[in-house]
Amino acid sequence: MSNQSRSLVFSIITLLVASIAAPRFARAEEHVKKSELRKQMEQMDESVKKLKRTIRKAEFDKESLELISKMEQVAITCKGMIPSKAATIPAADRPKYVAEYQKGMASLLSDICQMEVAVLSGDHEKAHTLYLKIKDDEDKGHDQFMPDDDKAATKEK
């Protein structure tokens, strides 16, 4: 085989390998984008789980307020992000989808702030009611905005 033939075969093999590997690299990059929002949401989920045991008891107000503060910070961060599932929505519908996500996050932030006010006011029953609303809205939001593979990974935990 001549050098020219070897060079041609090498080029073809390189092209084949690159064409097989490129989509995987693109998916890995897309997964990185997904994981930042997911990572933030997991932080919020940790706080929500801890609040379950503290939100109704005055003796845990300091801990509850710290957890609520973390939730507020994460909600503000996540409100500015775009869910990776938006990439699967037709381009014409995508702005509406993203706006719905942002409205949902703004509503969540409002509920978190109201829960904070309730704790500061000593109204633990109202704080607990808001906590339950946040939990319910979380499930609905995940159904609407979380990619199926992220939902499956979240349920495995």
matplotlib code that plots the C-alpha trace (Angstrom):
import matplotlib.pyplot as plt

x = [0.0, 1.4, 1.8, -1.0, -3.4, -2.4, -3.0, -6.5, -7.4, -6.2, -8.2, -11.4, -10.9, -10.3, -13.5, -15.5, -14.2, -14.9, -18.4, -19.2, -17.6, -19.0, -22.6, -21.4, -19.3, -22.3, -24.5, -21.9, -21.7, -25.6, -25.5, -23.1, -25.7, -28.4, -26.5, -26.0, -29.7, -30.2, -27.3, -28.9, -32.3, -30.8, -29.5, -33.0, -34.4, -32.0, -33.3, -36.9, -36.3, -34.7, -37.5, -40.0, -38.8, -38.2, -40.9, -43.6, -41.5, -40.6, -37.4, -36.1, -36.8, -33.1, -32.5, -35.7, -34.8, -31.3, -32.8, -35.4, -32.6, -30.7, -33.9, -34.4, -30.9, -31.2, -34.6, -33.2, -30.3, -32.5, -35.1, -32.4, -31.5, -33.3, -34.3, -32.5, -35.9, -36.5, -34.2, -36.7, -39.6, -40.3, -38.6, -41.9, -43.2, -39.9, -40.3, -43.7, -42.3, -39.3, -41.7, -43.9, -40.8, -39.7, -43.3, -43.2, -39.8, -41.1, -44.1, -41.9, -39.7, -42.9, -44.1, -40.6, -40.6, -44.2, -43.0, -40.1, -42.5, -44.8, -41.8, -40.6, -44.2, -44.4, -47.2, -45.9, -49.2, -49.1, -45.5, -46.3, -49.2, -46.8, -44.3, -46.9, -47.8, -44.1, -43.8, -46.9, -45.7, -42.3, -43.9, -45.9, -42.9, -40.7, -43.3, -43.5, -39.9, -37.5, -36.2, -37.3, -33.8, -33.3, -36.7, -35.6, -32.2, -33.9, -36.3, -33.3, -32.0]
y = [0.0, 3.4, 6.3, 8.1, 5.1, 4.8, 8.5, 8.2, 5.1, 7.0, 10.0, 7.9, 6.1, 9.5, 10.9, 7.8, 8.0, 11.7, 11.3, 8.6, 10.6, 14.0, 13.4, 11.9, 15.0, 17.2, 15.1, 15.3, 19.1, 19.3, 17.2, 19.7, 22.4, 20.3, 19.5, 23.1, 23.7, 20.2, 20.8, 24.0, 22.3, 19.5, 22.0, 23.4, 19.9, 19.2, 22.3, 21.4, 17.9, 19.4, 21.9, 19.1, 18.4, 22.1, 24.3, 23.6, 24.0, 27.4, 26.0, 25.3, 28.8, 29.7, 26.5, 27.0, 30.6, 29.5, 26.8, 29.2, 31.7, 29.1, 28.2, 31.9, 32.2, 29.0, 30.1, 33.4, 31.7, 29.1, 31.7, 33.1, 29.7, 27.9, 24.3, 22.0, 20.6, 23.9, 22.7, 20.0, 22.5, 23.8, 27.2, 29.0, 27.8, 28.0, 31.7, 30.8, 27.7, 29.6, 32.3, 29.7, 28.3, 31.8, 32.5, 29.2, 30.1, 33.6, 32.1, 29.7, 32.6, 34.4, 31.4, 30.9, 34.6, 34.3, 31.2, 33.2, 35.9, 33.3, 31.8, 35.3, 36.1, 32.8, 31.5, 28.0, 26.6, 29.1, 28.3, 24.6, 25.2, 27.1, 24.3, 21.8, 24.1, 24.4, 20.6, 20.2, 22.8, 21.1, 17.9, 19.8, 21.8, 18.8, 17.1, 20.1, 21.3, 18.5, 16.1, 12.5, 11.3, 13.8, 12.7, 9.1, 9.9, 12.0, 9.2, 6.7, 8.8]
z = [0.0, -1.0, 1.4, -0.4, 0.2, 3.8, 4.3, 2.7, 4.9, 8.0, 7.0, 6.5, 9.9, 11.6, 10.1, 11.2, 14.7, 14.9, 13.5, 16.1, 19.0, 18.2, 19.2, 22.5, 23.3, 22.5, 24.8, 27.5, 27.1, 27.2, 30.4, 32.0, 31.3, 32.8, 35.8, 37.0, 37.4, 38.8, 41.2, 42.4, 42.7, 44.7, 47.2, 47.6, 48.0, 50.8, 52.6, 52.0, 53.5, 56.6, 56.9, 57.2, 60.8, 61.8, 60.3, 62.9, 66.0, 67.5, 69.1, 65.6, 64.2, 63.8, 61.8, 59.8, 58.9, 57.8, 55.5, 54.2, 53.4, 51.4, 49.5, 48.7, 47.3, 45.2, 43.9, 42.8, 41.0, 39.4, 38.2, 35.9, 34.4, 31.6, 32.0, 29.6, 28.6, 26.8, 24.1, 23.2, 22.9, 19.3, 18.8, 18.4, 21.7, 23.7, 24.9, 26.4, 28.0, 29.5, 30.8, 32.5, 34.2, 35.3, 36.6, 38.5, 40.1, 41.0, 42.6, 44.5, 45.7, 46.8, 48.8, 50.4, 51.5, 52.9, 54.8, 56.2, 57.3, 59.0, 60.9, 61.9, 63.1, 65.1, 62.9, 62.5, 61.2, 58.3, 57.7, 57.5, 55.1, 52.8, 53.2, 52.0, 49.1, 48.1, 48.2, 46.0, 43.5, 43.4, 42.1, 39.5, 38.4, 38.1, 35.9, 33.7, 33.5, 34.4, 31.7, 32.1, 32.6, 35.5, 37.0, 36.9, 38.5, 41.2, 42.1, 42.4, 45.3]

ax = plt.figure().add_subplot(projection="3d")
ax.plot(x, y, z, "-o")
ax.set_aspect("equal")
plt.show()
